[in-house]
Amino acid sequence: MNSTNERQLVDSVTFAVRSGVAWIGFNRPQSRNAMTWEMYDALEKHCDQLAEDDTVYAVVLHGVGGEAFVAGTDISQFSGFSKPEDAIGYERRIDRVVGKLETFPKPTLALIEGACVGGGAAIALVCDFRYATPALKFGVPIAKTLGNTLSINNVTRMIDMLGVARTKEALMMARLFGADEAHAAGLINQLFDADAIYAEVAALAEAFAKRAPLTLQASKALIGRAIEQRRLPAEASDDWVTTCYMSRDFAAAVDKFVNKTPFEWSGH
């Protein structure tokens, strides 16, 4: 684990270990770090390997380029969706990767610059701590963009962090929350200026080396058990996942993104 190159799984996800802290970077700045399937796979593999690495005691996730943490999943990947299994499989995949990060046994910190939306919001929500710059825009604006839906577990994660009222604003009104409002709501632990955030988060992450490891593990595990009691079976959202992803509206919205074609919502 001493060499960054040993763990550079894909170019679109950077990896480095500094002072016992693993830094995982989403590296598609030209696309505001929108996640590809290989990026989700790489994140999952890093979680599996780091969970067993005794030399790493904290993980920082961040975007590359300074403009975004992650601006959702790369929409072009949805153009091949044609059957319910495609939609359900995608949401299961996100649930698996996000769930792996949520139950990761060591402290996780999200360093957020700029946009943190869609799949990026799902990733940030399950980190233990979130730190952002004043340029933060947080939300899941799918009511404006794609007309799809989140899985039931990602909805419950939003409710846990934002409450019912703000979750409805995020999902139904497609609101993006700014830095001050997100901080006031408790979603963001602390705000830092852009030129200071990396040093500040590094210091916070490195401080875990001086915390009791068993207490950290026990605290995270017990909080996780309490949260798990509020989760529902993944199948609880399959009906709406199928309805939304198989709709003409979703297909038209993806086509608009890929081919720049106009469309209007039809509700079908």
KEMIDO-433207 format. One record per residue: x, y, z of N, C-alpha, C in turn; residue number from 1. Coordinates in steps of 0.02 Angstrom, whole numbers. Example, Ala and Ser with C-alpha at 12.3 -4.5 7.8 and 13.67 -1.06 7.14 Angstrom:
<sites>
SITE      n_u      n_v      n_w     ca_u     ca_v     ca_w      c_u      c_v      c_w    nr
SITE      660     -284      390      615     -225      390      660     -165      390     1
SITE      642     -112      354      684      -53      357      645        2      394     2
</sites>
This chain:
<sites>
SITE      n_u      n_v      n_w     ca_u     ca_v     ca_w      c_u      c_v      c_w    nr
SITE       41      -60        0        0        0        0       43       62        0     1
SITE      107       55       -9      150      114       -7      150      152      -73     2
SITE      131      119     -127      133      151     -192       63      165     -217     3
SITE       53      226     -239      -12      244     -268      -28      200     -327     4
SITE       22      184     -369       11      147     -430      -17       77     -417     5
SITE       -3       49     -359      -27      -17     -342     -103      -20     -340     6
SITE     -134       37     -328     -206       37     -319     -242       82     -369     7
SITE     -208      102     -423     -240      143     -474     -281       95     -518     8
SITE     -343       81     -497     -383       31     -531     -406       54     -599     9
SITE     -427      117     -604     -447      147     -667     -425      220     -666    10
SITE     -415      250     -725     -392      319     -728     -444      367     -699    11
SITE     -507      348     -703     -561      392     -681     -571      393     -606    12
SITE     -533      353     -569     -534      354     -495     -462      355     -471    13
SITE     -441      411     -442     -373      415     -417     -368      386     -347    14
SITE     -308      368     -327     -298      338     -261     -230      356     -235    15
SITE     -227      374     -171     -163      388     -137     -172      377      -63    16
SITE     -118      358      -29     -118      353       44      -66      400       71    17
SITE      -88      445      115      -43      494      145      -56      495      220    18
SITE       -4      484      258       -8      487      332      -64      442      358    19
SITE      -72      383      329     -122      336      352     -192      349      329    20
SITE     -201      399      287     -268      416      261     -270      400      187    21
SITE     -320      362      166     -330      346       95     -372      401       63    22
SITE     -349      425        7     -383      478      -31     -408      447      -97    23
SITE     -473      446     -106     -505      420     -166     -536      478     -204    24
SITE     -513      489     -266     -535      546     -305     -575      526     -366    25
SITE     -632      557     -376     -672      546     -436     -645      592     -491    26
SITE     -620      562     -545     -576      598     -590     -603      600     -662    27
SITE     -659      635     -670     -684      650     -737     -706      724     -738    28
SITE     -659      769     -726     -678      839     -719     -713      868     -780    29
SITE     -699      841     -839     -731      865     -900     -806      850     -899    30
SITE     -827      802     -859     -898      783     -852     -923      796     -780    31
SITE     -889      841     -746     -905      857     -677     -906      793     -634    32
SITE     -861      748     -651     -850      686     -613     -911      641     -612    33
SITE     -953      644     -664    -1010      598     -669     -984      526     -669    34
SITE    -1020      483     -632     -996      416     -620    -1012      368     -677    35
SITE     -961      331     -699     -971      277     -746     -976      212     -707    36
SITE     -997      159     -743    -1001       94     -708     -933       74     -680    37
SITE     -878       87     -717     -812       67     -692     -792      107     -631    38
SITE     -817      168     -625     -802      208     -566     -837      180     -505    39
SITE     -900      160     -513     -936      128     -458     -901       63     -437    40
SITE     -880       24     -487     -845      -39     -472     -779      -26     -435    41
SITE     -742       26     -457     -679       41     -425     -689       64     -353    42
SITE     -741      104     -341     -756      126     -272     -771       66     -228    43
SITE     -810       20     -254     -827      -40     -215     -764      -81     -200    44
SITE     -721      -90     -249     -659     -128     -238     -614      -94     -187    45
SITE     -608      -28     -191     -568        7     -142     -596       -3      -71    46
SITE     -662        0      -64     -692      -11        2     -675      -81       28    47
SITE     -681     -132      -15     -666     -200        6     -594     -207       29    48
SITE     -547     -178       -9     -477     -187        6     -455     -145       67    49
SITE     -481      -84       71     -461      -41      127     -489      -64      193    50
SITE     -546      -98      191     -575     -123      253     -528     -172      288    51
SITE     -486     -205      249     -440     -256      276     -369     -229      286    52
SITE     -358     -166      272     -290     -137      275     -280     -101      342    53
SITE     -241     -131      386     -230     -104      453     -188      -41      453    54
SITE     -155      -24      397     -114       36      395     -154       99      377    55
SITE     -216       90      358     -260      146      340     -315      151      393    56
SITE     -323      211      421     -372      219      474     -427      269      458    57
SITE     -425      299      400     -479      343      378     -476      350      302    58
SITE     -533      368      272     -538      375      200     -571      442      184    59
SITE     -541      478      137     -570      541      112     -590      530       39    60
SITE     -653      546       23     -677      545      -45     -684      616      -70    61
SITE     -662      629     -132     -663      697     -158     -669      696     -234    62
SITE     -690      752     -263     -690      759     -335     -626      791     -358    63
SITE     -609      780     -421     -550      811     -452     -573      870     -495    64
SITE     -537      924     -492     -551      980     -536     -579     1041     -502    65
SITE     -604     1034     -441     -626     1091     -402     -697     1115     -415    66
SITE     -732     1088     -465     -799     1112     -481     -854     1065     -458    67
SITE     -837     1003     -444     -889      954     -424     -859      899     -382    68
SITE     -900      874     -336     -885      811     -302     -903      755     -351    69
SITE     -966      745     -362     -992      701     -415    -1059      730     -438    70
SITE    -1065      740     -503    -1127      767     -531    -1170      710     -558    71
SITE    -1183      660     -516    -1228      606     -534    -1195      551     -574    72
SITE    -1237      506     -599    -1215      452     -643    -1213      478     -714    73
SITE    -1164      456     -754    -1159      477     -823    -1223      456     -861    74
SITE    -1262      504     -883    -1328      491     -911    -1323      451     -975    75
SITE    -1269      457    -1013    -1264      420    -1076    -1269      345    -1066    76
SITE    -1253      322    -1006    -1256      250     -993    -1327      223     -990    77
SITE    -1376      268     -982    -1445      246     -978    -1476      234    -1047    78
SITE    -1442      254    -1100    -1472      250    -1167    -1487      178    -1188    79
SITE    -1454      130    -1158    -1466       60    -1175    -1519       26    -1133    80
SITE    -1549       62    -1086    -1601       32    -1043    -1663       18    -1085    81
SITE    -1686      -45    -1085    -1745      -63    -1125    -1794     -108    -1089    82
SITE    -1774     -135    -1032    -1818     -181     -996    -1814     -168     -921    83
SITE    -1865     -190     -883    -1866     -176     -811    -1803     -199     -775    84
SITE    -1774     -254     -798    -1715     -280     -765    -1656     -231     -768    85
SITE    -1654     -191     -822    -1601     -141     -827    -1607      -90     -771    86
SITE    -1668      -66     -760    -1680      -15     -709    -1670      -43     -639    87
SITE    -1700     -100     -626    -1693     -130     -559    -1621     -148     -545    88
SITE    -1586     -175     -596    -1516     -192     -588    -1473     -132     -572    89
SITE    -1488      -75     -605    -1450      -14     -592    -1460        9     -520    90
SITE    -1522       12     -497    -1534       35     -429    -1506      -14     -378    91
SITE    -1506      -79     -393    -1475     -127     -348    -1399     -115     -345    92
SITE    -1371      -99     -403    -1299      -87     -405    -1281      -27     -362    93
SITE    -1319       27     -368    -1306       86     -328    -1315       70     -254    94
SITE    -1369       33     -238    -1380       14     -168    -1321      -26     -141    95
SITE    -1295      -72     -182    -1239     -114     -159    -1177      -72     -146    96
SITE    -1159      -28     -193    -1098       12     -186    -1105       61     -128    97
SITE    -1162       96     -127    -1173      145      -73    -1178      110       -6    98
SITE    -1210       52       -5    -1214       14       57    -1146       -9       82    99
SITE    -1101      -27       35    -1034      -47       54     -997       11       87   100
SITE    -1006       71       61     -975      130       90    -1007      147      158   101
SITE    -1073      139      162    -1108      155      224    -1085      110      282   102
SITE    -1071       47      268    -1052        0      320     -976       -9      325   103
SITE     -938       31      288     -865       28      291     -844       39      364   104
SITE     -798       -2      391     -786       -2      463     -743       55      489   105
SITE     -717       98      445     -674      152      467     -705      220      450   106
SITE     -682      273      482     -711      339      468     -703      359      395   107
SITE     -757      386      366     -757      410      297     -776      484      297   108
SITE     -740      523      257     -752      595      253     -762      614      180   109
SITE     -814      651      166     -826      677       99     -803      749       96   110
SITE     -756      763       51     -731      831       39     -767      855      -24   111
SITE     -811      904      -16     -857      922      -70     -844      993      -94   112
SITE     -825      997     -158     -817     1062     -191     -870     1067     -245   113
SITE     -913     1116     -242     -962     1127     -295    -1018     1076     -295   114
SITE    -1034     1050     -354    -1093     1008     -364    -1086      940     -330   115
SITE    -1138      922     -294    -1143      856     -262    -1216      834     -272   116
SITE    -1229      804     -329    -1298      791     -348    -1307      719     -371   117
SITE    -1370      696     -370    -1386      629     -394    -1346      575     -357   118
SITE    -1309      535     -397    -1268      483     -367    -1215      510     -321   119
SITE    -1192      571     -334    -1144      603     -289    -1174      617     -221   120
SITE    -1237      639     -221    -1272      650     -157    -1279      585     -119   121
SITE    -1296      530     -155    -1303      465     -122    -1238      443      -90   122
SITE    -1181      454     -124    -1116      436      -96    -1100      479      -35   123
SITE    -1110      544      -41    -1094      589       14    -1137      576       75   124
SITE    -1200      559       65    -1245      548      121    -1223      492      167   125
SITE    -1190      441      139    -1171      385      182    -1101      392      211   126
SITE    -1065      444      192    -1001      457      227    -1015      479      298   127
SITE     -968      467      342     -979      484      413     -978      560      423   128
SITE     -938      595      384     -931      667      392     -928      699      323   129
SITE     -957      759      318     -959      796      254     -933      867      265   130
SITE     -884      887      225     -855      954      228     -859      984      158   131
SITE     -877     1047      155     -890     1078       90     -863     1148       85   132
SITE     -857     1172       24     -840     1242       11     -905     1281        3   133
SITE     -901     1348        4     -961     1389       -5     -995     1379      -73   134
SITE     -961     1347     -120     -990     1337     -187    -1036     1276     -190   135
SITE    -1047     1242     -133    -1088     1182     -132    -1157     1191     -163   136
SITE    -1177     1143     -205    -1245     1135     -228    -1263     1061     -218   137
SITE    -1309     1048     -171    -1324      979     -152    -1396      963     -169   138
SITE    -1408      906     -201    -1476      886     -214    -1482      829     -263   139
SITE    -1545      812     -278    -1561      759     -326    -1615      786     -372   140
SITE    -1597      826     -422    -1647      862     -463    -1677      820     -519   141
SITE    -1691      757     -506    -1715      712     -559    -1785      730     -584   142
SITE    -1823      767     -544    -1889      790     -568    -1882      840     -625   143
SITE    -1823      871     -631    -1809      916     -687    -1771      883     -744   144
SITE    -1729      834     -726    -1681      810     -775    -1701      745     -810   145
SITE    -1713      691     -772    -1723      626     -803    -1793      596     -793   146
SITE    -1827      616     -740    -1892      586     -727    -1888      515     -701   147
SITE    -1832      497     -670    -1826      430     -640    -1840      435     -566   148
SITE    -1818      387     -527    -1829      389     -455    -1770      358     -419   149
SITE    -1764      372     -355    -1715      339     -312    -1744      273     -286   150
SITE    -1700      229     -264    -1722      169     -229    -1751      188     -161   151
SITE    -1788      143     -131    -1818      157      -66    -1765      171      -13   152
SITE    -1708      136      -18    -1657      147       34    -1622      213       26   153
SITE    -1612      236      -35    -1583      303      -44    -1632      358      -24   154
SITE    -1696      345      -31    -1745      393       -6    -1742      396       71   155
SITE    -1737      338      103    -1734      339      176    -1669      371      201   156
SITE    -1615      364      163    -1553      398      182    -1561      474      179   157
SITE    -1596      497      129    -1608      569      124    -1651      593      182   158
SITE    -1703      554      198    -1746      572      255    -1706      574      320   159
SITE    -1662      526      329    -1620      524      390    -1579      588      397   160
SITE    -1552      613      341    -1507      670      345    -1542      738      337   161
SITE    -1596      740      297    -1628      804      282    -1695      813      316   162
SITE    -1727      758      337    -1795      761      362    -1845      755      305   163
SITE    -1907      743      322    -1958      731      272    -1970      793      229   164
SITE    -1977      851      261    -1995      912      224    -1942      929      172   165
SITE    -1878      929      192    -1825      947      144    -1816      892       92   166
SITE    -1827      829      110    -1823      776       60    -1875      785        6   167
SITE    -1935      805       26    -1987      819      -25    -1967      878      -68   168
SITE    -1937      928      -39    -1913      985      -79    -1860      962     -128   169
SITE    -1814      920     -105    -1759      897     -148    -1785      855     -205   170
SITE    -1830      808     -191    -1852      761     -242    -1910      786     -284   171
SITE    -1957      821     -254    -2017      841     -290    -2011      910     -321   172
SITE    -1975      955     -288    -1965     1022     -315    -1898     1029     -350   173
SITE    -1857      977     -347    -1790      976     -378    -1746     1033     -351   174
SITE    -1753     1047     -288    -1713     1101     -257    -1642     1078     -247   175
SITE    -1596     1124     -260    -1526     1114     -243    -1512     1158     -182   176
SITE    -1483     1128     -130    -1469     1163      -68    -1399     1193      -70   177
SITE    -1394     1256      -52    -1330     1290      -49    -1292     1274       15   178
SITE    -1232     1299       20    -1187     1281       75    -1215     1302      143   179
SITE    -1238     1363      149    -1261     1387      214    -1322     1348      238   180
SITE    -1369     1335      193    -1429     1299      212    -1412     1226      230   181
SITE    -1368     1195      191    -1349     1126      205    -1312     1121      272   182
SITE    -1271     1171      287    -1236     1173      351    -1285     1182      408   183
SITE    -1332     1228      400    -1382     1240      453    -1425     1179      466   184
SITE    -1438     1140      413    -1480     1081      420    -1442     1022      451   185
SITE    -1377     1028      459    -1337      974      488    -1312      924      436   186
SITE    -1326      938      373    -1302      894      320    -1227      900      312   187
SITE    -1201      961      316    -1130      975      310    -1102      989      380   188
SITE    -1049      954      398    -1020      963      465     -986     1031      472   189
SITE     -952     1052      419     -915     1116      424     -900     1141      353   190
SITE     -899     1207      346     -882     1239      283     -811     1266      286   191
SITE     -774     1259      231     -706     1286      226     -698     1322      160   192
SITE     -656     1373      158     -640     1406       96     -605     1357       49   193
SITE     -613     1369      -16     -586     1323      -65     -510     1314      -59   194
SITE     -475     1366      -40     -402     1361      -37     -378     1328       28   195
SITE     -424     1313       73     -404     1284      137     -433     1214      148   196
SITE     -482     1194      109     -521     1134      127     -479     1071      127   197
SITE     -432     1063       80     -393     1002       78     -349      995      141   198
SITE     -317     1048      161     -275     1045      221     -318     1033      283   199
SITE     -375     1066      287     -419     1058      345     -446      987      350   200
SITE     -469      959      295     -496      891      296     -440      840      309   201
SITE     -381      852      282     -325      808      296     -311      806      371   202
SITE     -311      863      404     -298      866      476     -353      829      515   203
SITE     -416      837      494     -471      803      527     -465      727      519   204
SITE     -447      705      458     -441      633      445     -382      603      483   205
SITE     -326      639      483     -267      613      516     -276      609      592   206
SITE     -321      649      619     -333      648      692     -363      582      715   207
SITE     -392      544      670     -421      480      690     -367      430      711   208
SITE     -306      442      693     -251      399      714     -243      400      790   209
SITE     -267      454      822     -260      461      894     -324      445      932   210
SITE     -373      418      897     -435      398      929     -434      323      942   211
SITE     -471      299      992     -472      228     1009     -504      189      952   212
SITE     -467      145      919     -494      109      861     -558       69      876   213
SITE     -560       35      933     -619       -5      948     -680       39      962   214
SITE     -669       96      992     -724      142     1003     -752      168      936   215
SITE     -707      185      890     -729      208      824     -769      153      790   216
SITE     -743       91      791     -778       37      757     -845       22      790   217
SITE     -845       21      857     -907        6      893     -959       61      881   218
SITE     -938      123      884     -985      178      874    -1017      175      805   219
SITE     -976      165      755    -1002      162      687    -1047      101      677   220
SITE    -1028       44      704    -1067      -16      697    -1135      -10      732   221
SITE    -1136       18      792    -1198       23      830    -1245       75      799   222
SITE    -1217      131      775    -1258      179      739    -1287      146      677   223
SITE    -1246      106      643    -1270       70      584    -1326       22      599   224
SITE    -1321      -12      656    -1376      -58      674    -1441      -21      686   225
SITE    -1436       37      718    -1496       76      729    -1526      100      664   226
SITE    -1483      123      618    -1508      146      553    -1539       88      514   227
SITE    -1509       30      518    -1533      -28      480    -1606      -45      497   228
SITE    -1626      -31      558    -1695      -46      578    -1746       -4      539   229
SITE    -1723       51      509    -1769       93      471    -1767       78      396   230
SITE    -1725       32      376    -1721       15      305    -1776      -34      285   231
SITE    -1796      -31      223    -1846      -76      195    -1814     -122      144   232
SITE    -1846     -179      128    -1818     -223       76    -1811     -185       10   233
SITE    -1759     -200      -27    -1747     -166      -90    -1807     -171     -137   234
SITE    -1843     -227     -133    -1900     -238     -177    -1956     -188     -166   235
SITE    -1954     -152     -110    -2009     -106      -93    -2015      -49     -143   236
SITE    -1963      -37     -184    -1968       17     -233    -1966       -8     -305   237
SITE    -1966      -73     -315    -1960     -100     -383    -2016      -77     -429   238
SITE    -2077      -70     -402    -2133      -50     -445    -2123       19     -474   239
SITE    -2101       67     -432    -2091      135     -456    -2027      143     -495   240
SITE    -1976      104     -478    -1915      104     -518    -1931       82     -590   241
SITE    -1970       28     -596    -1989        4     -662    -2032       55     -699   242
SITE    -2081       83     -665    -2126      132     -696    -2088      192     -723   243
SITE    -2043      219     -682    -2007      280     -703    -1956      266     -758   244
SITE    -1915      215     -748    -1861      202     -796    -1887      176     -863   245
SITE    -1943      143     -864    -1971      116     -926    -2019      165     -960   246
SITE    -2025      225     -933    -2072      273     -960    -2046      307    -1023   247
SITE    -2092      334    -1064    -2073      373    -1122    -2037      437    -1100   248
SITE    -2058      464    -1043    -2025      524    -1017    -1951      512    -1004   249
SITE    -1934      457     -972    -1864      442     -957    -1824      433    -1021   250
SITE    -1851      395    -1068    -1816      384    -1132    -1805      450    -1168   251
SITE    -1855      495    -1167    -1848      559    -1201    -1797      603    -1166   252
SITE    -1795      601    -1099    -1748      641    -1062    -1676      619    -1074   253
SITE    -1665      553    -1078    -1598      527    -1094    -1579      547    -1165   254
SITE    -1626      541    -1211    -1613      560    -1280    -1596      635    -1285   255
SITE    -1630      675    -1246    -1614      747    -1246    -1542      759    -1225   256
SITE    -1520      722    -1173    -1451      731    -1150    -1401      707    -1202   257
SITE    -1414      649    -1232    -1365      618    -1277    -1365      653    -1345   258
SITE    -1425      668    -1371    -1430      694    -1440    -1454      766    -1444   259
SITE    -1463      798    -1386    -1484      869    -1383    -1551      880    -1419   260
SITE    -1598      834    -1407    -1665      840    -1437    -1714      869    -1387   261
SITE    -1762      909    -1409    -1811      938    -1363    -1865      888    -1345   262
SITE    -1896      898    -1287    -1953      856    -1268    -1991      892    -1213   263
SITE    -2052      869    -1201    -2093      894    -1146    -2118      834    -1106   264
SITE    -2122      842    -1040    -2147      788     -997    -2218      770    -1017   265
SITE    -2231      704    -1020    -2299      681    -1038    -2334      644     -981   266
SITE    -2295      622     -931    -2324      583     -877    -2336      510     -896   267
SITE    -2302      489     -950    -2309      419     -973    -2241      389     -990   268
</sites>
